[in-house]
Amino acid sequence: MPIDIERTKDQARALLNSRIKTVEELVKARQKVTDLKEQLANAERDDKRAYIKATRDGWSAEELKKLGLEPAAVGHRRKTQTKTTNTPATDTNQTSNNNPQPL
């Protein structure tokens, strides 16, 4: 039985179309993540402005803290400090591995 080139091409297109669809879904999901990150960045900027406005309107940082309204940057600083604390330990381990002990 001879191979039908047109039928084979149609089957190949069908396979490619299904693969293209999955890539399209991936692109849409990635774009959604990008959009949400942008929305989060905007919301964080708005939050920071509102906190500054509250302090300028007479609210002390301590009063806001008692209300559960610490500045958003506090959380970010704590995470950064944790990372910074871990980094030297990692560097120390790498240094000791690179410099073998004399026998």
Secondary structure, 3 states (H helix, E strand, C coil): CCCCHHHHHHHHHHHHHHHHHHHHHHHHHHHHHHHHHHHHHHHHHHHHHHHHHHHHCCCCHHHHHHCCCCCHHHHHHHHHHHHHHHHHHHHHHHHHHHCCCCC
